[in-house]
């Protein structure tokens, strides 16, 4: 049995090497719905009316398998275009959501094609994937973070993965900021105070982070 590949709404004729127009109505009427490869939770996981938290809880309650995909923003415009094309193809695998990492050195909140904010915006609003944007608070003031959050809200981004992040300068050790956001929990608190309906997820260490470990007490004899 042979199959003719589909290209831009046409079917390639393997015998002639040419293209024949597709009869979309006939194809749709005679097509057989694909058999689901895994069970779906009672909650429509692709529905944007439900929060990501609700979708995850529904999956767990129904003992339904799910997965997510994480992407690092590309460094070039052509890389961003290539990534969006890949997002469309990988979306066919039906991930529950995708993550877009936050890269402070790459102007993550900017308007360029390679910024974390715009990649997340495009994945959500143009590709149609449930999207979670990473956001770090190290080296940023509360007012800066609020600007990032306001922009994310305007773009329709509702899911934030809150992280502390690394020190702004890798040569320097991380230090507590006076009146700043020093931990992911500080960022979570700010988000919940300003935007209570946003799905926020902290990224905790499995053990106490090295920067917060206290030296052992000195024994006296």
N, C-alpha and C positions, 0 to 999 in steps of 0.2 A: 504494500500500500504506500503510495506517495502522497506528499502534501505540498501544496503550493504556498510559499511564504507570502505574507501580507506586507505591503510597503505603501504607506501613506494612502490607505483607502483603496488600493488596487491589489489584484492577485497576480503574481508573476506566473506566467505560463512556462513550465519547465520544458515543454516540447519545443516552443518557438523562441523562448528567451524574451518574449514581449510581455506586455501588461494588458490585462483585461479588466474593465470596470466591474466593480462589485455591485450586486443587487442587495443593498443593505436591508430593505424591508423583507425580502424573501429569506435572506440569511438569518435575520432575527426571528422570523416566524418558525423556521425549520430548525433552529439551533437547539441543542440540548444543554440545559444549565449544567455547569461543572459540578462534580461531586465534591462536597467540602472535604478537605484533607484533615480537618480536626473539628471537634465540636465547638459550638459557639455558646457563650454565656447567655442567659435570658436577656441581659441588658445589651442593647445594640451598641457594640463597642466602637463602631465607626460613627456613632451619632455625636455631633458637636454640641447637642443639648445636654449631654452628660459630662461631668467633670472627669478628668483623668483619674482622680482618686476613686470615683464611683466605678469606673471601668475596671480598675485594678482589683477593687474589692469584689466586684461581681465575678471576675475571672477566678479569683481565689476561692470564693464561696462555692462556685460551680466545679471546682477542681479542674479547671480548663487551662491548658498550657498556653503561654504567651511569651513573647520576647520583644525586645526593643533593639534599636540600632543607634550607635553613637558615631558622630562625624566631627572631624576637626576642620575648621574653615580653611580653605585653600589660600595660597598666597598670591595667586594671579587671577585676572579676570577670566581667562580661558579655563582655568581650573575650576572657578565657580560655576561656569556654564556647564562644564563636564559633570560636576557634582550634582547639579539639578537634574540633568538627564539620568544620572544613575539613581537619584532618589525616586524618579518616576518608575524605573524598572524594578528597583528593590521594594517599592511600595506594593508591587504585585504579590510579594510574599506575605503581605498583611501583618506587618509589625504592629503591636498595640500603640507604640509611639516611637519617636526618634529623639535623640539628644543632640544638641549642638554645643560644643565646648566653647568656653570663654577664654580668649587669648589676649591678656592685657597689652602685650606689645604690638598687637595688630589692630589697634583702635576698634575694639569689639562692638562699641555702640555707634559706630559711624554709619554713613550712608553709602559706603562703597560696596561693590558686589561681594567683596571678600570678608566683610565684617560679620561677626557672630550674629548680631541683631538682624541683618538683612538676609543672611542665609536661613535663619529660623523663620523670618517673615515669609520668604519665598516658599519654603517647605510647607508652611501652614496654609498660606492663602492662595498659592498657585499650584502646588502639587497636591494639596489636600491631605497632608499627613498630620496626625496629632503630634505636636512638637513641644519639647521641653528645652528651655534655654538655660544653660549653665550661667552662673553669675558669681564672681568673687568679690570680696569686700576689702581685701588687704591693699593698702595704699590708696584707698578711695575714701572721701569724706561722706558723711550721711547725705549731704546735699547732692553730691555727684550721683550717689546710688539712687536717690529719689528721681533724678533726671533720667537715669537709665530705666527705672521702673515705669515712669510716665510714658516714655517712648515705647517700651514694650507693650504697655496697655493700649496705646494708640494703634499699634500694629496688630492688635488682637491676640498677642501672646499672653497666655494665662498660666502657664506652667513654668516654674522657676526651680532649678536645682541650686540651692544656696551652698556656697563654699567659702572658706576663708581665703584660700589661695596662697601663693608663695610671696615672699618678700619682693617688693618692686625691683630691688637691685639684688641679683643673685649673690653678689659678693658680700652683701650685708646680711646679718642675722635679723630675723623677724623680731620686732619690738612692739610692745603695747603702745597703741596710739591714744593720746589724751583726748577724751570725748569722741573717740572714733569707734568704728566697728572692728572689733578685734577677733571675733570668732563667728563661725557660721550661725551659731545661735543668735548672735546680735542681728545678723542680717534677716534671719527668719522672723525675729521679733518686730523689726522695722516693717517688713513686708506685711505681716499680719495686722499691724497697727494701721497701716496706710491702705491696704487692699485685702480685706478679710476674706474675700471670695477666691483669691488666687490659690491654686494648688502649689504648695511649697514643700520641697523635700530637702532636708539637710543631708550632707554627705559626711557621715561620721567616720572616725578612725575606729578600727576594731579594738585598739588598745589606746591608752593615753598618748596623745601626740607628744613627740620629743620636746617641742617648744614649751609645753605646759607642765612637763615633769619637774617636780621639785627635788632638790638634792636630798639624799638621805639624812636624817637627823644625826648630829654629832654626838657620839657617846662620850660621856664623862665618867671618870673613875674616881 
